[in-house]
């Protein structure tokens, strides 16, 4: 997940904050990617308490293939 949040382009996201909740079908960890344009995104391993704008549920291999 570190590679994903570091490469996220936050310049076109709507609003002041955009939160993505990521769960994996093949791994127990959960992640929140919090983007506050125009700065870079932050990766959280605990719920930051912000409203979730997008929920993503996938396996790790698929997410990595889409990223590439």
Order of alpha helices (4+ residues) and beta strands (2+ residues): alpha-beta-beta-beta-beta-alpha
